[in-house]
Amino acid sequence: MSKQQETDDQAVSPVGRWKVSLSPHLKSNESVEKIMWTVVACLVPPLVLSVFIFGIQTLFITAVSVISCVIVEAVSQKALGRRVTIKDGSAVLTGMLMAFVIPPGVSPLLPILAAIFAIYIGKHLLGGIGYNFFNPALLGRAFLLASFPVAMTSAWLPPVQDFAIFSYLGTQVDAVATATPLAVMKEHGMAAFTQTFGSGASLYSSFFLGWRPGCIGETSGFLLVLGGLYLMYRGYITWHIPVSLLGTIALLSWIFGGEGYFAGDPLLALLSGGALLGAFYMATDYVTSPSNKISQIVFGIGIGALTVLIRLKGGYPEGICYAILLMNPLSTVLDSFFKPQRFAPPVGGAK
């Protein structure tokens, strides 16, 4: 082909003039770095509260997770001949989210192994940032849960007793209990749940504020929702996935809960596990979630339904992790199925 022909082809073809990047394509003045570090900042208050509730061990595990993810990110990019982008905050965010879904009493070796699996295998071997179709942080948790099931289901720490703020608010959660609320409900039923954690307004307030056993960053519903609302205010996420996801969990828990599952109480079903963390910070990941608004609603409904199904019928008490991972590969399918109608005239002016 002559140079004149190449020039003519580029003049009529957008491919010759435009550089098409990987989806999602969003019109925004915000940079990847700014978005990532803003989300990290929203996760700092729940982490600080977790340190007060469970002790300095939570900060140590989180630091190990973050540092491991950053190191594995840099080594992976160097080994694969790619530009090192650890300053963009994506590895730091993955490390924080992965620590947030790990029990606070685990060995520091676990977040290191999870970082290798999540960043190197789940992210960079699939092409790097923007190409992975599974959420890396949840992939790391799934790896740990499959490889170290005893540690991941038993390394819970009780809340510190007589913490002044919670005592002032009148919370009465049994500090001796180290099993999570979902685990107590799954294994022993509603009677054991109320005997262990109490009932009434004090139960709702303590769970909402974070005074309960659980993973490092999932306990404080108040701070998680507050950070999620701020991300919505900044336009980094929209309401479609969180509202549809949480609404589905609440509705199905109310319908199918009965006496054996929080007595059909949708609010307890939302506050007792990692639903709030998953809805605002995991399911809304740009790369592994749909871009179309209708697709996002269907995506959130699917995650919520799978979460309740796993909680009720599965072997593990919590299901939000696997529910999100199961829906991640369907993101592009949903976007293709619900793609908006195009009104532009065909190329060439054909009628």
C-alpha positions in Angstrom: 0.0 0.0 0.0 1.4 3.4 -1.0 1.8 6.3 1.5 -0.9 8.2 -0.4 -3.4 5.4 0.1 -2.6 5.2 3.8 -3.2 8.9 4.1 -6.5 8.6 2.3 -7.6 5.7 4.5 -6.8 7.6 7.7 -8.7 10.6 6.4 -12.0 8.6 6.2 -11.4 6.1 9.0 -11.6 7.2 12.7 -9.2 4.3 13.6 -6.4 6.2 11.9 -7.0 9.4 13.9 -8.3 8.1 17.2 -6.7 6.0 19.9 -9.3 3.7 21.3 -8.6 2.6 24.9 -10.0 -0.1 27.1 -13.5 0.4 28.6 -15.1 1.9 30.6 -15.0 5.2 28.8 -16.1 8.0 31.1 -16.1 11.8 30.5 -14.5 13.3 33.5 -11.8 15.7 34.6 -10.8 13.4 37.4 -7.6 11.3 37.2 -7.2 7.6 38.2 -4.8 8.7 40.9 -7.2 11.2 42.4 -10.1 8.7 42.4 -8.1 5.9 43.9 -6.6 8.0 46.7 -10.0 9.5 47.5 -11.4 6.0 48.0 -8.4 5.2 50.2 -9.1 8.3 52.3 -12.7 7.2 52.7 -11.5 3.8 54.1 -9.2 5.4 56.7 -12.0 6.2 59.3 -13.3 2.6 59.4 -9.7 1.5 59.8 -9.0 3.9 62.7 -12.2 2.7 64.4 -11.2 -0.9 63.8 -7.9 -0.2 65.6 -9.8 1.1 68.6 -12.2 -1.8 68.6 -9.9 -4.8 68.0 -6.5 -3.4 68.8 -3.2 -2.6 67.0 -3.2 -6.0 65.3 -5.6 -4.7 62.7 -3.3 -1.8 61.8 -0.4 -4.2 61.4 -2.4 -6.6 59.2 -3.6 -3.7 57.0 0.0 -2.3 56.7 1.3 -5.8 55.7 -1.4 -6.2 53.1 -0.9 -2.7 51.6 2.9 -3.0 51.5 2.7 -6.5 50.0 0.3 -5.4 47.3 2.5 -2.4 46.3 5.7 -4.5 46.2 4.0 -7.3 44.2 2.6 -4.6 41.8 6.0 -3.1 41.2 7.7 -6.5 40.8 5.0 -7.8 38.5 5.1 -4.7 36.2 8.9 -4.8 36.1 9.0 -8.6 35.3 6.4 -8.2 32.6 8.1 -5.2 31.0 5.4 -2.7 31.9 5.5 0.8 33.3 5.5 0.8 37.1 2.4 2.6 38.3 2.4 2.2 42.0 1.8 5.9 42.5 -1.7 5.7 41.1 -3.0 4.2 44.4 -4.7 1.2 42.8 -2.4 -1.3 44.6 -2.8 0.6 47.9 -6.6 0.5 47.5 -6.4 -3.3 46.8 -4.3 -3.8 49.8 -6.7 -1.9 52.1 -9.8 -3.6 50.7 -8.2 -7.0 51.0 -7.2 -6.3 54.6 -10.8 -5.2 55.3 -12.2 -8.6 54.4 -9.7 -10.5 56.5 -10.2 -11.5 60.2 -8.1 -9.3 62.5 -6.5 -12.3 64.2 -4.8 -14.0 61.2 -1.1 -14.5 60.7 0.7 -11.8 58.8 1.7 -14.4 56.2 -1.9 -14.6 54.9 -2.1 -11.1 53.5 1.3 -11.6 51.9 0.2 -14.7 50.1 -3.1 -13.1 49.2 -1.3 -10.1 47.7 0.8 -12.4 45.4 -2.3 -14.2 44.2 -4.5 -11.1 43.8 -2.0 -8.8 42.2 0.2 -11.1 40.2 -2.2 -13.8 39.1 -5.6 -12.1 39.4 -4.5 -8.8 37.9 -1.3 -8.7 35.9 -1.3 -12.1 34.3 -4.7 -11.0 33.0 -3.2 -7.9 31.4 -2.9 -5.4 34.2 -5.1 -2.7 35.5 -8.2 -2.3 33.3 -8.1 -5.8 32.0 -8.8 -8.0 35.0 -12.4 -9.2 35.1 -12.4 -10.2 38.8 -12.1 -7.9 41.7 -8.5 -8.4 42.9 -9.2 -7.9 46.6 -12.0 -10.3 46.7 -10.0 -12.8 44.6 -7.3 -12.6 47.3 -9.9 -13.3 50.0 -11.4 -16.2 48.1 -7.9 -17.7 47.7 -7.3 -17.4 51.5 -10.7 -18.9 52.3 -10.0 -21.9 50.1 -6.4 -22.4 51.2 -6.7 -21.5 55.0 -10.4 -22.1 55.9 -9.7 -22.6 59.6 -7.8 -19.4 60.0 -10.3 -17.4 57.9 -13.3 -18.7 59.8 -11.9 -18.6 63.4 -9.3 -15.8 63.8 -11.9 -13.3 65.1 -11.1 -10.9 67.9 -13.7 -9.7 70.5 -14.3 -6.0 70.7 -12.3 -4.3 73.5 -14.4 -4.1 76.7 -15.6 -0.9 78.3 -14.7 1.4 75.4 -16.0 4.8 76.7 -17.9 6.0 73.7 -19.8 2.7 73.2 -20.5 2.5 76.9 -21.9 6.0 76.9 -24.2 5.1 74.0 -25.5 2.1 75.9 -24.4 -0.7 73.6 -24.5 -4.2 75.2 -22.8 -6.6 72.8 -21.2 -9.5 74.6 -17.4 -8.8 74.3 -16.6 -12.4 75.1 -18.1 -13.6 71.8 -15.6 -14.0 69.0 -17.8 -15.6 66.4 -19.3 -13.2 63.8 -23.0 -12.5 63.9 -23.5 -14.3 60.6 -21.6 -17.3 61.9 -23.7 -17.5 65.1 -26.9 -17.2 63.1 -25.8 -19.8 60.6 -24.6 -22.4 63.2 -26.9 -21.8 66.2 -30.0 -19.8 65.0 -31.8 -16.7 66.2 -32.1 -17.7 69.8 -28.3 -18.0 70.2 -27.9 -14.7 68.2 -30.0 -12.7 70.6 -28.4 -14.4 73.7 -25.0 -13.5 72.4 -25.5 -10.0 70.9 -28.7 -8.8 72.6 -31.8 -7.3 70.9 -33.6 -4.0 70.5 -32.4 -0.5 69.8 -29.0 -1.1 71.5 -28.3 -4.0 69.1 -29.0 -1.9 66.0 -26.9 1.0 67.3 -23.9 -1.1 68.3 -23.9 -3.0 65.0 -24.3 0.2 63.0 -21.4 1.9 64.8 -19.2 -1.2 64.6 -19.2 -2.8 68.0 -19.3 -6.4 66.9 -16.9 -9.1 65.8 -16.1 -9.3 62.1 -13.5 -8.6 59.5 -11.2 -5.7 59.9 -13.1 -3.1 57.9 -16.7 -4.4 57.6 -18.0 -3.7 61.1 -18.9 0.0 61.1 -21.9 0.5 58.9 -22.1 4.2 59.8 -18.6 5.0 58.5 -18.9 2.8 55.4 -22.2 4.4 54.4 -20.8 7.9 55.1 -17.8 7.2 52.9 -20.0 5.7 50.2 -22.3 8.8 50.2 -19.2 11.0 49.8 -18.1 9.0 46.8 -21.6 9.5 45.3 -21.4 13.2 46.0 -18.1 13.4 44.1 -19.6 11.4 41.3 -17.1 8.6 41.6 -19.8 6.0 42.0 -23.6 6.1 41.4 -26.5 4.9 43.5 -27.5 2.1 41.1 -25.3 -0.8 42.3 -25.4 -0.1 46.1 -29.1 0.6 46.3 -30.1 -2.4 44.1 -27.7 -4.7 45.9 -28.7 -3.7 49.5 -32.4 -3.5 48.6 -32.3 -7.0 47.2 -30.6 -8.4 50.3 -33.1 -6.6 52.5 -36.1 -7.7 50.5 -35.1 -11.4 50.1 -34.0 -11.6 53.8 -37.4 -10.3 54.8 -39.3 -12.7 52.5 -37.2 -15.9 53.1 -35.7 -15.1 56.5 -38.3 -16.6 58.8 -37.3 -17.5 62.3 -34.0 -19.1 61.3 -32.5 -16.1 59.6 -32.6 -12.9 61.6 -36.4 -13.6 62.0 -36.9 -11.9 58.7 -35.3 -8.7 59.9 -33.8 -7.0 56.8 -31.9 -4.4 58.8 -30.0 -7.0 60.8 -29.2 -8.9 57.6 -27.5 -5.7 56.2 -25.6 -4.8 59.4 -24.4 -8.3 60.4 -22.0 -9.0 57.6 -20.0 -7.4 54.8 -22.9 -6.2 52.7 -22.3 -2.5 53.2 -18.6 -2.8 52.5 -19.2 -4.9 49.4 -22.0 -2.6 48.1 -20.1 0.7 48.2 -16.5 -0.3 47.7 -16.3 -3.7 46.0 -19.2 -4.1 43.6 -18.7 -0.5 42.3 -15.2 -1.2 41.0 -14.9 0.5 37.6 -13.1 -2.4 35.8 -15.3 -5.3 37.1 -18.7 -3.7 37.1 -21.0 -2.5 34.2 -21.0 1.0 32.9 -24.7 1.2 31.8 -27.1 2.3 34.5 -29.7 -0.4 33.8 -26.9 -3.0 33.7 -25.7 -1.7 37.1 -29.1 -2.2 38.6 -29.3 -5.8 37.2 -25.8 -6.4 38.4 -26.6 -5.2 41.9 -29.8 -7.4 42.0 -27.8 -10.4 41.0 -25.2 -9.9 43.7 -27.9 -9.4 46.3 -29.8 -12.5 45.3 -26.6 -14.6 45.3 -25.6 -13.2 48.7 -28.8 -14.3 50.3 -28.8 -17.7 48.5 -25.2 -18.4 49.8 -26.1 -17.2 53.3 -29.2 -19.4 53.5 -28.1 -22.5 51.6 -24.3 -22.3 51.3 -21.6 -23.7 53.6 -20.2 -20.3 54.6 -22.2 -17.8 56.6 -21.3 -14.8 54.4 -21.9 -14.7 50.6 -21.1 -11.2 49.4 -17.5 -12.1 48.4 -18.4 -15.0 46.1 -21.6 -13.2 44.9 -19.5 -10.3 43.5 -16.9 -12.6 42.0 -19.6 -14.7 40.3 -21.2 -11.5 38.8 -17.9 -9.8 37.8 -17.5 -11.8 34.4 -21.1 -10.8 33.5 -20.4 -7.1 33.5 -19.6 -6.9 29.8 -22.5 -9.2 28.9 -24.9 -7.0 30.8 -23.5 -3.9 29.1 -23.9 -5.5 25.7 -27.4 -6.7 26.4 -28.6 -3.3 27.8 -26.6 -1.0 25.6 -28.4 2.2 24.8 -30.0 2.7 21.3 -27.8 4.7 19.0 -29.4 7.6 17.1 -26.4 8.5 14.9 -27.0 8.0 11.1 -25.1 5.2 9.4 -21.7 5.8 7.9 -21.9 7.0 4.3 -25.3 8.7 4.8 -27.4 5.6 3.9 -31.1 5.9 4.8 
